[in-house]
Amino acid sequence: MSVQKSTLIGDLARRTGTKINTIRFYEEIGLMPKAARTEAGRRTYAEVDFRRLSFIRHSRGLGFSIDEIRSLMALSDQPDQDCAEAAMIARRHLNSIEDRIARLKALQSQLTEIATSCAGGRAADCSIIEAIAGIGGASDPLAVGGTKLA
């Protein structure tokens, strides 16, 4: 029989690089199970909690939403389930990232054009301010191809 060592919330926070308030938040929204408590009422965690929190942290680092993480963890909790749904979640997330990158590249191009258009002179005649304000026939600086970027 193995004895499972428990970890206090501060130690779990340090081990995973997660703020204590974030751990509490994950418990409140159900991503982390409610922690066991010592007789003094302090939260304690097992190795399984460390692994779960590490999964959450890594998922957040990859940009997955709370709902996507919840779905991935539900799949993880059913090891005999087909992982096709996990692949679908990852592909959908990848597509979203690719869309954001395309919009950011278009924004970068437009801002580069605006930022390099300045020939100096008075602020009242500044081509950068005019472009951002949409003065002088300039299109909406946040729209590219008819689509708002913000």
C-alpha positions in Angstrom: 0.0 0.0 0.0 1.5 3.4 -1.0 1.0 6.5 1.1 0.1 9.5 -1.1 2.0 12.6 -0.1 -0.2 15.8 0.1 0.9 19.2 -1.0 -0.3 22.5 0.3 -1.7 25.1 -2.2 1.5 27.3 -2.0 3.7 24.4 -2.9 1.4 23.4 -5.8 1.4 27.0 -7.0 5.2 27.0 -7.0 5.6 23.6 -8.7 3.2 24.6 -11.5 4.0 28.3 -11.8 0.3 29.1 -11.1 -1.0 31.8 -8.8 -2.9 30.6 -5.7 -5.9 32.7 -6.7 -5.9 31.0 -10.1 -5.9 27.6 -8.5 -8.8 28.7 -6.4 -10.6 30.0 -9.5 -10.1 26.7 -11.3 -11.7 24.9 -8.3 -14.6 27.3 -8.3 -15.4 26.7 -12.0 -14.8 23.0 -11.7 -11.6 22.6 -13.8 -9.9 21.4 -10.6 -11.7 19.3 -8.0 -12.4 20.8 -4.6 -9.2 20.3 -2.6 -9.0 18.1 0.4 -8.6 20.0 3.7 -6.4 19.6 6.7 -7.9 19.8 10.2 -6.9 23.4 10.1 -8.8 23.9 6.9 -5.8 24.3 4.6 -6.1 23.0 1.1 -4.1 19.9 0.2 -3.4 18.3 -3.1 -2.2 15.0 -4.4 0.0 14.2 -7.4 -3.0 13.7 -9.6 -4.0 17.3 -8.8 -0.5 18.4 -9.8 -0.8 16.6 -13.2 -4.3 18.0 -13.7 -3.2 21.6 -13.0 -0.1 21.1 -15.2 -2.5 20.0 -18.0 -4.6 23.0 -17.5 -1.6 25.4 -17.5 -0.1 23.9 -20.6 -3.5 24.0 -22.4 -3.9 27.7 -21.4 -0.4 28.3 -22.7 -1.5 26.9 -26.1 -4.4 29.3 -26.0 -7.2 26.8 -25.4 -10.3 28.3 -23.8 -11.7 27.1 -20.5 -14.5 25.3 -22.4 -12.1 23.6 -24.7 -10.0 22.5 -21.7 -13.1 21.2 -20.0 -13.9 19.1 -23.1 -10.3 17.8 -23.4 -10.2 16.9 -19.7 -13.6 15.1 -20.0 -12.0 13.0 -22.8 -8.9 12.4 -20.8 -11.1 11.1 -17.9 -12.4 8.4 -20.3 -9.3 6.7 -21.5 -11.1 4.2 -23.7 -12.9 6.9 -25.7 -11.8 7.6 -29.3 -9.5 10.6 -29.4 -11.1 11.9 -32.7 -13.0 14.6 -30.6 -9.7 15.8 -29.1 -8.3 16.1 -32.6 -11.3 18.0 -33.8 -11.0 20.4 -30.8 -7.3 20.9 -31.6 -7.9 21.5 -35.3 -10.7 24.0 -34.6 -8.4 25.8 -32.2 -5.6 25.8 -34.8 -7.9 27.2 -37.5 -8.9 30.0 -35.1 -5.2 30.8 -34.5 -4.5 30.8 -38.2 -7.4 33.2 -38.8 -6.0 35.6 -36.1 -2.5 35.4 -37.5 -3.8 36.3 -41.0 -5.7 39.3 -39.5 -2.7 40.4 -37.5 -0.5 40.2 -40.6 -2.9 42.4 -42.5 -3.0 44.8 -39.6 0.8 44.8 -39.5 1.0 45.6 -43.2 -1.5 48.4 -42.9 0.3 49.9 -39.8 3.7 49.6 -41.5 2.3 51.6 -44.4 0.8 54.2 -42.1 3.9 54.4 -39.9 6.3 54.9 -42.8 4.1 57.5 -44.5 5.2 60.4 -42.3 7.3 63.0 -44.1 7.5 65.2 -41.0 5.9 68.6 -40.6 3.2 69.9 -38.4 0.9 67.6 -36.4 -2.1 69.3 -37.9 -1.0 67.9 -41.3 0.2 64.5 -40.0 -0.5 61.7 -42.5 -0.4 59.1 -39.7 -3.0 60.9 -37.7 -5.1 61.4 -40.8 -4.8 57.7 -41.8 -5.8 56.5 -38.3 -8.7 59.0 -38.2 -9.8 58.0 -41.7 -9.4 61.5 -43.1 -8.7 62.2 -46.7 -10.4 59.1 -48.1 -8.3 56.7 -46.1 -10.2 53.5 -45.3 -11.0 52.3 -41.8 -7.6 51.3 -40.4 -9.1 48.4 -38.5 -10.8 47.0 -41.6 -9.0 44.8 -44.2 -10.9 43.4 -47.1 -14.2 44.7 -45.6 -13.6 42.8 -42.4 -13.0 44.5 -39.0 -9.8 43.4 -37.3 -10.7 44.5 -33.8 
